[in-house]
Amino acid sequence: MYKIGNVVGKVLKLVYGRCFFDPTTEDVVSVPAVEVPALVIDLSRFETTSQVPEGLSKKVVASKRVQAEWYRKLLEAWKDATPPPKTREEAARLVIQTLEGNQLADVEGILAFYGLPLPAAEIPTSLPEGVQFELHTLAVDAKDVGDGDGMTVYVSMDQKTIPIQVRLAVDQRSKMRAQGKYKKAELLHRQISNAGYRIINHQDEEILAQKHRIRLRGIDAPELSMPYGNEAKDELVKLVQDKCLRLLVYGLDQYARIVADVYCDDIFVQEKMLKRGFAWHYKLYDQRLEFDTWEKEARGKQVGLWASPDPEEPWEWKKRNRREGS
C-alpha cells in the first residue's frame, strides 16, 4: 500500500497508462510492484519541470543540456513501450537502446546512478587476449586524424588522477580569465598543454582531458604522400569524426603511441578500413585471421587502393625512401 500524491500519480500513469488514485482525495490504494521507482519518478518530474536529477553529473561527463535531451528521449521511449519496463533488466535495456550512440561511459553512468545492470549480452566476460585496459574518448575532431591509421584523441580525466600542478594551473587559468587577464590565462593554458592535457569545450562545458596519440592495431594505411594516402585519411575521418570512441589498448609502440583496437558505436574501425580497401593487414605485428580475410575481400572487389594493379606496401615504400635518402 502506498500514500500517493500528484507526482507519483503521474508516475503510475506514465508506467501503467492509468492513474491508481483520486487526485482530489489522495486516497490510499494498491498499486502493482515496480523495481525501478527512482527512474520512473525522475522521468515524471522531468515531464513536469524539465529538470534532470541532482547528482547525475557526478556519474556522467555530459552537460545538463545533453542530460535533458536524454531524459526527453527516455520519457518518449517509456511512454511508447508496450508494456512499459517493470524490472531493472527491462529498464536497463530501454536506457541502452534509447541512448545508443552516446558515450559508453555516460550510458554506464546513468545505469549506475539508478542501480541498473548492463544486460548480460552487453557485458564482455573478459577483455580480448593481449588487451591491457579500455579507454573511452571524447568526440574526435577531424583535424586530429593524422592519416589512415593514426589519430590524436582526448580522454576526460577523473580529478583525483590529475597531477596537483595541472589542477592548480587549471584553477588559476579560470581565475585569470574571469579577471580579464587573458595573456596570463594563455600562458597557463600552454603549461597545461605541455603537461599532456588540454582544456576543450565539450557539449557547452570546459573539460580537462588528457591527450593520447593512437595507432590502429593490425593495419597499415598508405602514407599521406603515397597514392591513396589522403583517401585513406579521409575514410578514417568519415568513420570517427564527432564520435566518441572505445579503445581496447594493447600497449605502446616505439613512438610512444597507444596501440589499440578502435570501436565507434558498434563499428570496428579496422574492419571497415580493410574491407573498404584503405589499408593493408599488418601481418608483421598482428596475425588475426579475420584481418587477412577482410583484406582479401577488398582485393577481390578491387575497391580503394586495390583498384591499382600493384599498389606498393607502406613498409616497403618507407624502406625504399630511407635507402634513397641515405
C-alpha positions in Angstrom: 0.0 0.0 0.0 1.3 3.5 -0.9 0.3 7.0 0.0 0.1 8.5 -3.4 0.4 12.2 -4.2 0.0 14.0 -7.5 3.6 13.5 -8.7 3.6 9.8 -8.0 0.2 9.6 -9.6 1.7 10.9 -12.8 4.4 8.4 -12.5 2.0 5.5 -12.3 0.0 6.9 -15.2 3.3 7.1 -17.1 4.2 3.5 -16.3 0.8 1.8 -16.4 -1.2 4.1 -18.7 -3.8 4.9 -16.0 -4.0 6.5 -12.5 -4.5 4.5 -9.4 -5.7 7.2 -7.1 -8.2 10.0 -6.8 -6.1 13.2 -7.0 -8.7 15.2 -5.2 -8.7 13.0 -2.1 -5.2 11.3 -2.3 -6.8 8.0 -1.3 -4.5 5.2 -0.3 -4.7 2.4 -3.0 -2.9 -0.7 -4.0 -0.5 -0.5 -7.0 1.5 -3.1 -8.9 5.1 -3.5 -7.9 7.8 -1.9 -10.0 11.5 -2.4 -9.5 12.6 1.0 -10.9 10.7 3.7 -8.9 13.5 6.2 -8.9 13.9 6.3 -12.6 10.1 6.5 -13.1 9.8 9.3 -10.6 12.6 11.2 -12.2 11.0 10.9 -15.7 7.7 12.1 -14.3 9.4 15.1 -12.6 11.2 15.9 -15.9 7.9 15.9 -17.7 6.6 18.4 -15.3 9.7 20.6 -14.6 12.2 19.8 -17.4 14.8 19.3 -14.7 17.2 16.4 -14.6 18.0 14.8 -11.2 20.6 16.4 -9.0 23.7 14.2 -8.6 23.6 12.7 -12.1 26.5 15.0 -13.2 28.8 13.1 -10.7 28.2 9.9 -12.8 28.4 11.3 -16.3 30.5 13.7 -18.4 27.7 15.2 -20.5 26.4 18.7 -19.8 23.0 19.4 -18.2 21.7 20.4 -21.7 22.7 17.0 -23.1 21.3 15.2 -20.0 17.9 17.0 -20.6 17.9 15.6 -24.1 18.5 12.1 -22.7 15.5 12.4 -20.4 13.3 13.7 -23.2 14.2 10.7 -25.3 13.8 8.3 -22.3 10.4 9.8 -21.5 9.2 9.3 -25.0 10.6 5.7 -25.2 9.0 4.8 -21.9 5.6 6.1 -23.0 5.9 4.2 -26.3 6.9 0.9 -24.6 4.2 -1.8 -24.6 4.3 -2.8 -21.8 6.5 -0.4 -20.0 9.5 -1.8 -18.2 8.9 -3.1 -14.7 12.1 -4.9 -13.9 15.6 -3.5 -13.5 16.8 -5.5 -16.5 14.0 -4.2 -18.8 14.6 -0.6 -17.7 18.4 -1.0 -18.4 17.7 -2.4 -21.8 15.4 0.6 -22.6 18.0 3.1 -21.4 20.8 1.4 -23.5 18.7 1.3 -26.7 17.4 4.8 -26.3 20.8 6.3 -25.6 22.6 4.4 -28.3 25.3 6.5 -29.9 26.2 8.4 -26.7 29.5 7.9 -25.0 29.6 4.5 -23.4 30.9 5.9 -20.1 27.8 8.2 -19.9 25.4 5.3 -20.6 27.1 3.3 -17.9 27.0 6.3 -15.6 23.2 6.7 -15.8 22.8 3.0 -15.3 24.9 3.2 -12.2 23.0 6.2 -11.0 19.8 4.2 -10.9 21.5 0.9 -9.9 20.5 -0.7 -13.2 22.5 -3.6 -14.6 24.0 -3.9 -18.1 22.2 -6.8 -19.8 24.3 -9.9 -19.9 24.7 -9.6 -23.7 26.2 -6.2 -23.3 28.8 -7.2 -20.7 32.0 -8.7 -22.1 33.1 -11.6 -19.9 36.7 -10.5 -20.3 38.9 -8.3 -22.5 40.3 -9.9 -25.6 43.7 -11.6 -25.3 46.5 -9.1 -25.1 44.3 -6.1 -24.2 45.6 -4.3 -21.1 42.8 -1.9 -20.5 40.0 0.1 -22.1 39.6 3.8 -22.7 36.7 5.9 -23.8 37.4 9.1 -25.6 35.6 12.4 -26.1 34.3 13.2 -29.6 37.0 13.2 -32.2 37.8 16.3 -34.1 38.6 15.8 -37.8 41.8 17.8 -37.6 43.1 15.3 -35.1 43.1 12.5 -37.6 46.7 12.3 -38.9 46.5 9.6 -41.6 44.7 6.4 -42.3 45.9 4.5 -39.3 46.6 7.2 -36.6 44.9 10.0 -34.7 45.0 12.0 -31.6 42.2 11.6 -29.0 41.3 13.2 -25.7 40.1 11.3 -22.7 38.2 13.0 -19.8 40.1 12.6 -16.6 38.9 11.9 -13.0 40.0 14.9 -11.0 41.7 12.5 -8.5 44.1 11.2 -11.1 45.2 14.6 -12.4 48.6 15.9 -11.1 48.2 18.7 -8.5 50.3 21.1 -10.6 47.9 20.7 -13.5 44.9 21.1 -11.3 46.3 24.3 -9.8 47.1 25.6 -13.3 43.5 24.9 -14.4 42.1 26.7 -11.4 44.4 29.7 -11.9 43.6 29.9 -15.6 39.9 30.2 -14.8 40.6 33.0 -12.3 42.7 34.9 -14.8 40.0 34.6 -17.5 37.4 35.8 -15.0 39.5 38.8 -14.3 40.1 39.6 -18.0 43.8 38.7 -17.8 43.9 36.7 -21.0 47.6 36.8 -21.6 48.3 35.2 -18.2 45.5 32.7 -18.9 47.1 31.8 -22.2 50.4 31.2 -20.6 48.7 28.8 -18.1 46.9 27.1 -21.0 50.3 26.4 -22.6 51.6 24.9 -19.3 48.6 22.6 -19.2 49.1 21.6 -22.8 52.8 21.0 -22.3 51.9 18.6 -19.4 49.9 16.5 -21.9 46.5 17.8 -21.1 44.0 20.1 -22.9 41.0 22.1 -21.9 38.4 21.6 -24.6 34.8 22.7 -25.0 32.7 19.6 -24.9 28.9 19.9 -25.1 29.0 23.6 -23.9 31.2 22.8 -21.0 35.0 23.1 -20.5 36.6 19.7 -19.7 40.1 18.9 -18.8 41.2 16.0 -21.0 44.4 14.0 -21.4 45.9 13.8 -24.9 46.7 10.4 -26.4 48.2 9.5 -29.8 46.6 6.4 -31.2 47.9 3.8 -33.7 45.3 1.4 -35.0 46.4 -2.1 -34.3 46.9 -4.6 -37.1 46.6 -2.3 -40.2 48.9 -0.2 -42.2 47.4 2.6 -44.3 49.2 4.4 -47.2 51.4 7.3 -46.1 50.0 10.7 -47.0 52.5 11.2 -49.8 51.6 7.8 -51.3 48.8 7.0 -53.7 45.6 6.7 -51.8 47.2 8.2 -48.7 44.8 11.2 -48.5 41.8 9.0 -49.4 42.7 6.6 -46.5 42.8 9.6 -44.1 39.5 10.9 -45.4 37.9 7.5 -44.9 39.1 7.3 -41.3 37.7 10.9 -40.7 34.3 9.7 -42.0 34.3 6.9 -39.5 35.4 8.7 -36.4 34.6 12.5 -36.8 32.4 13.8 -34.0 32.2 10.3 -32.5 33.2 9.1 -29.0 35.5 6.0 -29.4 36.0 2.9 -27.4 39.7 1.9 -27.4 41.0 -1.6 -26.4 44.6 -0.9 -25.6 47.4 -3.4 -26.2 50.3 -1.2 -25.2 52.7 1.5 -26.7 54.7 1.3 -29.9 58.3 2.6 -30.4 56.9 6.2 -30.9 55.0 6.1 -27.5 51.7 5.9 -29.3 48.8 3.8 -27.9 48.3 0.7 -30.0 44.6 -0.1 -29.9 41.5 -1.7 -31.5 39.1 1.2 -32.2 35.4 0.9 -31.9 32.9 3.6 -32.9 29.4 2.8 -31.8 29.1 -0.8 -32.9 31.6 -0.4 -35.8 35.1 -2.0 -35.6 37.1 0.7 -37.4 40.0 -1.5 -38.6 37.5 -3.9 -40.2 35.9 -1.0 -42.2 39.3 0.3 -43.3 40.4 -3.1 -44.5 37.0 -4.0 -46.2 36.9 -0.6 -48.0 40.4 -1.1 -49.3 42.2 1.7 -47.5 44.7 -0.3 -45.5 46.8 -3.5 -45.6 46.7 -6.2 -42.9 50.0 -5.5 -41.0 50.9 -9.2 -40.5 54.3 -8.5 -39.0 52.6 -7.2 -35.8 49.1 -8.8 -36.0 48.2 -12.3 -37.1 44.5 -12.2 -36.7 42.9 -14.3 -39.5 39.9 -12.1 -39.9 42.1 -9.2 -40.8 43.6 -11.3 -43.6 40.1 -12.3 -44.7 38.9 -8.6 -44.8 41.9 -7.6 -46.9 41.4 -10.4 -49.4 37.7 -9.4 -49.7 38.7 -5.9 -50.7 41.3 -7.2 -53.1 38.7 -9.4 -54.8 36.3 -6.4 -55.2 39.2 -4.1 -56.3 38.0 -1.3 -54.0 40.0 1.5 -52.7 43.8 1.2 -53.3 43.2 -2.3 -54.8 41.8 -0.6 -57.9 45.5 -0.2 -58.7 47.1 -3.3 -60.3 50.1 -3.5 -57.9 50.0 -1.0 -55.0 53.2 -0.6 -53.0 53.0 -1.6 -49.3 53.7 1.3 -46.9 56.5 -0.6 -45.2 58.3 -1.2 -48.5 57.7 2.4 -49.5 59.4 3.6 -46.3 62.3 1.2 -46.7 62.9 2.5 -50.3 62.7 6.1 -49.3 65.2 5.6 -46.5 67.6 3.9 -48.9 67.2 6.7 -51.5 67.6 9.4 -48.8 70.8 7.9 -47.4 
